[in-house]
């Protein structure tokens, strides 16, 4: 039998009874940061290079195209309550702003 646990709160999720949500996050270098533009190449960049047109959109690149340090993928299982919390604040900006440290 497969056992699932919510990665946010640690609650055990029963396979037959509980709804489980999956969050997948990919972090990789943006395409514009991967290519350095030369002043001589400015005209080509304005009109679009033939390589970009052949290879397709930058967002279509596959993880194999990146170094290990340029690409990272995460997968999390969430219960219903944590799923609702996550959707309200996916980057935890509201939670982070609540932290106030003393001026010690």
Secondary structure, 3 states (H helix, E strand, C coil): CCCEECCCCCCEECCCCCCCEEEEEEEECCHHHHCCCCHHHHHHHHHCCHHHHHHCCHHHCCHHHCCCCCEEEEEEEECHHHHHHHHHCCCCHHHHHHCCCCCC
